[in-house]
């Protein structure tokens, strides 16, 4: 799910008020085409008394398309690949490190979610369509699909298996055909860490966004324990998202430079940041 709910707009006049009131009415009866905060939504458990917490060091920024509802992000061969969501607006795109969109492949009939590289192919999952779209690299030519059960939120790969989230507190390790190999419950101080969202595998651990959290969580892929909390409030304060719906979402690791790109839904920027290795 990753922020799927009706976009909150600024009410500047009576006409806007009427539009938003109507939208709320239709969402209340389940007619929305986009996600919204469910009635039973609870804020994720994101505080800790024992897990180390650090702030990333901002090294610079590059422009991000503020119309892009970012769902997934990774870096390879000098280029960023981004999956963007919303029905009728979903796409997969290739972006250079100046922020210029080199290629944009629309996928309008689905709600696109996370994306990851496996071998010479890119895989893009979907929210409720239970389908992963396969693309050749770097052309982004569609090559087929795979199916899976349940919702898709975040996706990454360690090079041999996919690691996938569905908004719960569980990570799913899947083979190249998306068959589940194992499940891993994620905990912070012994408590479940729910709403796991966009994922990135880096330095042997999983880095995860959590829906409606300003933190990134570094997770052990062996036991599911949160090893470290990366407090991104300095990035949030610099970005000043236009809406509470424009949440932190998007993590891409650059191995050669040992830094990350971080962004969010409808943000104006990608942030190039340094996060020191865990053992330092």
C-alpha positions as a Markdown table, in Angstrom:
| # | Residue | x | y | z |
|---|---|---|---|---|
| 1 | Unk | 0.0 | 0.0 | 0.0 |
| 2 | Unk | 2.5 | 2.9 | 0.4 |
| 3 | Unk | 0.4 | 5.9 | 0.9 |
| 4 | Unk | -2.6 | 4.9 | -1.2 |
| 5 | Unk | -5.3 | 7.3 | -0.1 |
| 6 | Unk | -7.1 | 10.3 | -1.5 |
| 7 | Unk | -4.7 | 13.2 | -1.9 |
| 8 | Unk | -5.3 | 16.0 | 0.6 |
| 9 | Unk | -5.6 | 19.4 | -1.2 |
| 10 | Unk | -5.5 | 22.9 | 0.1 |
| 11 | Unk | -8.9 | 24.4 | 0.4 |
| 12 | Unk | -8.6 | 27.8 | -1.2 |
| 13 | Unk | -12.2 | 28.5 | -2.0 |
| 14 | Unk | -15.7 | 27.1 | -1.8 |
| 15 | Unk | -15.4 | 25.1 | -5.0 |
| 16 | Unk | -12.4 | 23.3 | -3.7 |
| 17 | Unk | -14.2 | 22.6 | -0.5 |
| 18 | Unk | -17.1 | 21.0 | -2.4 |
| 19 | Unk | -14.8 | 18.9 | -4.4 |
| 20 | Unk | -13.0 | 17.5 | -1.4 |
| 21 | Unk | -16.3 | 16.9 | 0.5 |
| 22 | Unk | -17.5 | 14.9 | -2.4 |
| 23 | Unk | -14.3 | 12.9 | -2.5 |
| 24 | Unk | -14.5 | 12.1 | 1.2 |
| 25 | Unk | -18.1 | 11.0 | 0.7 |
| 26 | Unk | -17.2 | 8.6 | -2.1 |
| 27 | Unk | -14.1 | 7.2 | -0.3 |
| 28 | Unk | -16.3 | 6.5 | 2.8 |
| 29 | Unk | -18.3 | 4.2 | 0.6 |
| 30 | Unk | -15.3 | 2.5 | -1.0 |
| 31 | Unk | -15.5 | 4.1 | -4.5 |
| 32 | Unk | -12.0 | 5.6 | -4.5 |
| 33 | Unk | -9.6 | 4.3 | -7.1 |
| 34 | Unk | -6.6 | 5.2 | -4.9 |
| 35 | Unk | -5.7 | 4.0 | -1.4 |
| 36 | Unk | -6.4 | 5.9 | 1.7 |
| 37 | Unk | -5.6 | 5.5 | 5.4 |
| 38 | Unk | -7.7 | 2.6 | 6.6 |
| 39 | Unk | -10.0 | 3.0 | 9.5 |
| 40 | Unk | -7.9 | 0.6 | 11.6 |
| 41 | Unk | -4.6 | 2.3 | 10.8 |
| 42 | Unk | -2.3 | 2.6 | 13.8 |
| 43 | Unk | 0.9 | 4.6 | 13.8 |
| 44 | Unk | 3.9 | 2.3 | 13.5 |
| 45 | Unk | 6.0 | 1.5 | 16.5 |
| 46 | Unk | 9.0 | 3.7 | 15.6 |
| 47 | Unk | 10.6 | 4.6 | 19.0 |
| 48 | Unk | 13.3 | 2.6 | 20.7 |
| 49 | Unk | 15.2 | 2.7 | 24.0 |
| 50 | Unk | 18.1 | 0.5 | 22.9 |
| 51 | Unk | 18.5 | 0.5 | 19.1 |
| 52 | Unk | 21.1 | 3.1 | 17.9 |
| 53 | Unk | 19.7 | 6.2 | 16.1 |
| 54 | Unk | 21.7 | 8.3 | 13.7 |
| 55 | Unk | 21.1 | 11.1 | 11.2 |
| 56 | Unk | 22.3 | 10.9 | 7.6 |
| 57 | Unk | 24.7 | 13.5 | 6.4 |
| 58 | Unk | 23.2 | 15.4 | 3.4 |
| 59 | Unk | 25.8 | 15.6 | 0.7 |
| 60 | Unk | 23.7 | 17.3 | -2.0 |
| 61 | Unk | 20.5 | 17.2 | -3.9 |
| 62 | Unk | 19.3 | 16.7 | -7.5 |
| 63 | Unk | 15.9 | 17.5 | -8.9 |
| 64 | Unk | 13.0 | 15.0 | -8.6 |
| 65 | Unk | 9.8 | 15.2 | -10.6 |
| 66 | Unk | 7.3 | 16.4 | -8.1 |
| 67 | Unk | 4.5 | 14.7 | -10.1 |
| 68 | Unk | 6.1 | 11.3 | -9.4 |
| 69 | Unk | 4.4 | 9.3 | -6.7 |
| 70 | Unk | 7.6 | 7.4 | -5.8 |
| 71 | Unk | 7.1 | 3.7 | -4.9 |
| 72 | Unk | 10.5 | 2.1 | -5.6 |
| 73 | Unk | 14.0 | 3.2 | -6.3 |
| 74 | Unk | 17.4 | 1.6 | -7.0 |
| 75 | Unk | 20.7 | 2.5 | -8.6 |
| 76 | Unk | 22.8 | 0.6 | -11.1 |
| 77 | Unk | 25.4 | 1.4 | -13.8 |
| 78 | Unk | 25.3 | 5.1 | -13.1 |
| 79 | Unk | 21.5 | 5.4 | -13.4 |
| 80 | Unk | 18.5 | 5.6 | -11.0 |
| 81 | Unk | 15.5 | 3.4 | -11.8 |
| 82 | Unk | 12.2 | 4.6 | -10.2 |
| 83 | Unk | 8.8 | 3.0 | -10.0 |
| 84 | Unk | 5.9 | 5.5 | -9.6 |
| 85 | Unk | 2.4 | 4.6 | -8.6 |
| 86 | Unk | -1.3 | 5.7 | -8.7 |
| 87 | Unk | -3.9 | 4.3 | -11.1 |
| 88 | Unk | -3.6 | 6.0 | -14.5 |
| 89 | Unk | -0.2 | 7.5 | -13.6 |
| 90 | Unk | 2.0 | 4.5 | -12.9 |
| 91 | Unk | 5.3 | 4.2 | -14.7 |
| 92 | Unk | 8.8 | 2.9 | -14.6 |
| 93 | Unk | 11.6 | 5.4 | -15.4 |
| 94 | Unk | 15.3 | 5.7 | -15.9 |
| 95 | Unk | 16.9 | 8.9 | -14.5 |
| 96 | Unk | 20.5 | 10.1 | -14.7 |
| 97 | Unk | 22.3 | 11.6 | -11.7 |
| 98 | Unk | 21.5 | 15.1 | -12.7 |
| 99 | Unk | 17.8 | 14.3 | -12.2 |
| 100 | Unk | 17.0 | 14.2 | -15.9 |
| 101 | Unk | 14.4 | 11.6 | -16.9 |
| 102 | Unk | 16.1 | 9.6 | -19.7 |
| 103 | Unk | 13.2 | 7.2 | -20.3 |
| 104 | Unk | 9.6 | 6.9 | -19.0 |
| 105 | Unk | 7.6 | 3.7 | -19.6 |
| 106 | Unk | 3.9 | 4.2 | -18.6 |
| 107 | Unk | 2.0 | 1.3 | -17.0 |
| 108 | Unk | -1.4 | 3.0 | -16.6 |
| 109 | Unk | -3.6 | -0.1 | -16.0 |
| 110 | Unk | -2.0 | -1.0 | -12.6 |
| 111 | Unk | -1.0 | 0.7 | -9.3 |
| 112 | Unk | 2.8 | 0.2 | -9.5 |
| 113 | Unk | 4.9 | -0.4 | -6.4 |
| 114 | Unk | 8.5 | -1.4 | -5.7 |
| 115 | Unk | 11.1 | -2.4 | -8.2 |
| 116 | Unk | 14.3 | -4.4 | -8.1 |
| 117 | Unk | 17.0 | -5.8 | -10.4 |
| 118 | Unk | 17.7 | -9.5 | -10.8 |
| 119 | Unk | 20.4 | -10.4 | -13.3 |
| 120 | Unk | 19.7 | -8.5 | -16.5 |
| 121 | Unk | 16.0 | -7.9 | -15.8 |
| 122 | Unk | 14.0 | -5.3 | -13.8 |
| 123 | Unk | 11.0 | -6.5 | -11.8 |
| 124 | Unk | 8.2 | -4.1 | -10.9 |
| 125 | Unk | 5.5 | -5.3 | -8.5 |
| 126 | Unk | 1.9 | -4.0 | -8.2 |
| 127 | Unk | -0.3 | -3.1 | -5.3 |
| 128 | Unk | -3.4 | -5.3 | -5.7 |
| 129 | Unk | -3.0 | -6.7 | -9.1 |
| 130 | Unk | -0.8 | -9.6 | -7.8 |
| 131 | Unk | 1.4 | -9.2 | -10.8 |
| 132 | Unk | 5.1 | -8.5 | -11.3 |
| 133 | Unk | 6.0 | -6.9 | -14.6 |
| 134 | Unk | 9.4 | -7.9 | -16.1 |
| 135 | Unk | 11.5 | -5.6 | -18.2 |
| 136 | Unk | 14.7 | -6.0 | -20.1 |
| 137 | Unk | 17.6 | -3.8 | -19.0 |
| 138 | Unk | 18.4 | -1.1 | -19.8 |
| 139 | Unk | 15.8 | -0.8 | -22.5 |
| 140 | Unk | 12.8 | -1.2 | -20.2 |
| 141 | Unk | 11.1 | -3.3 | -22.8 |
| 142 | Unk | 8.3 | -5.4 | -21.2 |
| 143 | Unk | 9.2 | -9.1 | -21.4 |
| 144 | Unk | 6.3 | -10.7 | -19.5 |
| 145 | Unk | 4.8 | -11.0 | -16.0 |
| 146 | Unk | 4.8 | -13.2 | -12.9 |
| 147 | Unk | 2.0 | -13.6 | -10.4 |
| 148 | Unk | 2.0 | -13.8 | -6.6 |
| 149 | Unk | -0.6 | -13.8 | -3.8 |
| 150 | Unk | -1.5 | -10.7 | -1.7 |
| 151 | Unk | -0.5 | -7.1 | -1.9 |
| 152 | Unk | 2.8 | -5.8 | -3.1 |
| 153 | Unk | 4.5 | -2.8 | -1.5 |
| 154 | Unk | 8.3 | -2.8 | -1.5 |
| 155 | Unk | 10.8 | -4.9 | -3.4 |
| 156 | Unk | 14.6 | -5.3 | -3.4 |
| 157 | Unk | 17.1 | -8.1 | -4.2 |
| 158 | Unk | 20.3 | -9.4 | -2.7 |
| 159 | Unk | 21.3 | -10.7 | -6.1 |
| 160 | Unk | 20.0 | -14.2 | -5.5 |
| 161 | Unk | 16.5 | -13.7 | -4.0 |
| 162 | Unk | 13.9 | -11.0 | -3.9 |
| 163 | Unk | 12.9 | -9.4 | -0.6 |
| 164 | Unk | 9.4 | -8.1 | -0.7 |
| 165 | Unk | 7.0 | -6.3 | 1.7 |
| 166 | Unk | 3.3 | -6.1 | 1.8 |
| 167 | Unk | 2.6 | -3.4 | 4.5 |
| 168 | Unk | 2.8 | -5.9 | 7.4 |
| 169 | Unk | 5.7 | -6.6 | 9.8 |
| 170 | Unk | 6.9 | -9.5 | 7.6 |
| 171 | Unk | 9.5 | -9.6 | 4.8 |
| 172 | Unk | 9.0 | -12.3 | 2.1 |
| 173 | Unk | 12.1 | -13.9 | 0.5 |
| 174 | Unk | 11.1 | -15.0 | -3.0 |
| 175 | Unk | 13.0 | -16.8 | -5.8 |
| 176 | Unk | 13.3 | -15.6 | -9.4 |
| 177 | Unk | 9.8 | -17.0 | -10.1 |
| 178 | Unk | 8.4 | -15.1 | -7.1 |
| 179 | Unk | 7.8 | -18.3 | -5.1 |
| 180 | Unk | 8.2 | -17.7 | -1.3 |
| 181 | Unk | 11.3 | -19.3 | 0.1 |
| 182 | Unk | 11.0 | -18.0 | 3.6 |
| 183 | Unk | 9.2 | -15.3 | 5.8 |
| 184 | Unk | 10.9 | -13.0 | 8.3 |
| 185 | Unk | 9.1 | -11.1 | 11.0 |
| 186 | Unk | 10.7 | -7.7 | 11.7 |
| 187 | Unk | 10.9 | -6.4 | 15.2 |
| 188 | Unk | 12.1 | -3.3 | 17.0 |
| 189 | Unk | 12.9 | -3.8 | 20.6 |
| 190 | Unk | 11.0 | -7.1 | 20.4 |
| 191 | Unk | 7.8 | -5.5 | 19.1 |
| 192 | Unk | 6.5 | -6.0 | 15.5 |
| 193 | Unk | 7.5 | -3.2 | 13.1 |
| 194 | Unk | 4.4 | -3.0 | 10.8 |
| 195 | Unk | 3.8 | -1.0 | 7.6 |
| 196 | Unk | 7.1 | -2.0 | 6.0 |
| 197 | Unk | 7.2 | -0.3 | 2.7 |
| 198 | Unk | 10.0 | 0.5 | 0.1 |
| 199 | Unk | 13.1 | -1.6 | 0.6 |
| 200 | Unk | 16.8 | -1.5 | -0.3 |
| 201 | Unk | 19.4 | -4.2 | 0.2 |
| 202 | Unk | 22.8 | -2.7 | 1.1 |
| 203 | Unk | 25.9 | -3.7 | 3.0 |
| 204 | Unk | 24.4 | -7.1 | 3.8 |
| 205 | Unk | 21.3 | -5.6 | 5.5 |
| 206 | Unk | 17.8 | -4.5 | 4.5 |
| 207 | Unk | 17.0 | -0.8 | 4.7 |
| 208 | Unk | 13.2 | -0.1 | 4.9 |
| 209 | Unk | 10.9 | 2.8 | 4.8 |
| 210 | Unk | 7.9 | 2.5 | 7.1 |
| 211 | Unk | 4.6 | 4.1 | 5.9 |
| 212 | Unk | 4.1 | 7.5 | 7.6 |
| 213 | Unk | 7.5 | 7.4 | 9.4 |
| 214 | Unk | 10.4 | 9.8 | 9.0 |
| 215 | Unk | 12.8 | 7.0 | 9.8 |
| 216 | Unk | 14.6 | 4.4 | 7.8 |
| 217 | Unk | 15.2 | 1.1 | 9.6 |
| 218 | Unk | 18.2 | -1.1 | 9.0 |
| 219 | Unk | 17.2 | -4.7 | 9.5 |
| 220 | Unk | 19.1 | -7.9 | 9.8 |
| 221 | Unk | 18.0 | -10.3 | 7.1 |
| 222 | Unk | 19.0 | -13.2 | 9.4 |
| 223 | Unk | 16.8 | -12.6 | 12.4 |
| 224 | Unk | 14.6 | -9.6 | 11.5 |
| 225 | Unk | 15.8 | -7.4 | 14.3 |
| 226 | Unk | 16.1 | -3.6 | 13.6 |
| 227 | Unk | 19.8 | -2.9 | 14.1 |
| 228 | Unk | 19.7 | 0.8 | 13.6 |
| 229 | Unk | 17.3 | 3.7 | 13.0 |
| 230 | Unk | 18.2 | 6.4 | 10.5 |
| 231 | Unk | 16.4 | 9.5 | 11.6 |
| 232 | Unk | 15.6 | 11.5 | 8.4 |
| 233 | Unk | 13.9 | 14.5 | 10.0 |
| 234 | Unk | 16.8 | 16.7 | 8.8 |
| 235 | Unk | 15.9 | 15.7 | 5.2 |
| 236 | Unk | 12.2 | 16.2 | 5.9 |
| 237 | Unk | 12.9 | 19.7 | 7.3 |
| 238 | Unk | 14.9 | 20.6 | 4.2 |
| 239 | Unk | 12.4 | 19.2 | 1.7 |
| 240 | Unk | 9.3 | 20.6 | 3.4 |
| 241 | Unk | 6.8 | 18.2 | 1.8 |
| 242 | Unk | 3.6 | 19.9 | 0.5 |
| 243 | Unk | 1.3 | 17.4 | 2.3 |
| 244 | Unk | 1.5 | 14.8 | 5.0 |
| 245 | Unk | 0.7 | 12.3 | 2.2 |
| 246 | Unk | 4.0 | 13.1 | 0.5 |
| 247 | Unk | 5.9 | 10.6 | 2.7 |
| 248 | Unk | 9.5 | 9.5 | 2.7 |
| 249 | Unk | 9.7 | 6.7 | 0.2 |
| 250 | Unk | 12.7 | 5.7 | -1.9 |
| 251 | Unk | 16.1 | 4.4 | -1.0 |
| 252 | Unk | 18.9 | 3.6 | -3.5 |
| 253 | Unk | 22.4 | 2.6 | -2.5 |
| 254 | Unk | 25.5 | 3.5 | -4.7 |
| 255 | Unk | 28.1 | 0.9 | -3.8 |
| 256 | Unk | 31.1 | 2.5 | -5.5 |
| 257 | Unk | 30.5 | 5.9 | -3.8 |
| 258 | Unk | 29.2 | 4.3 | -0.5 |
| 259 | Unk | 26.3 | 6.7 | -0.3 |
| 260 | Unk | 22.5 | 6.6 | -0.8 |
| 261 | Unk | 19.9 | 8.5 | -2.7 |
| 262 | Unk | 16.7 | 9.2 | -0.7 |
| 263 | Unk | 13.4 | 10.7 | -1.8 |
| 264 | Unk | 9.7 | 10.7 | -1.2 |
| 265 | Unk | 6.3 | 10.8 | -2.9 |
| 266 | Unk | 5.9 | 13.9 | -5.0 |
| 267 | Unk | 9.1 | 15.4 | -3.6 |
| 268 | Unk | 11.1 | 18.1 | -5.3 |
| 269 | Unk | 14.4 | 16.5 | -4.7 |
| 270 | Unk | 16.5 | 13.4 | -4.4 |
| 271 | Unk | 18.9 | 13.7 | -1.4 |
| 272 | Unk | 22.4 | 12.3 | -1.7 |
| 273 | Unk | 23.3 | 11.2 | 1.8 |
| 274 | Unk | 26.1 | 9.5 | 3.7 |
| 275 | Unk | 25.1 | 6.8 | 6.2 |
| 276 | Unk | 28.1 | 5.4 | 8.0 |
| 277 | Unk | 28.4 | 1.6 | 7.9 |
| 278 | Unk | 26.9 | -0.1 | 11.0 |
| 279 | Unk | 30.3 | -1.3 | 12.4 |
| 280 | Unk | 32.0 | 2.1 | 12.3 |
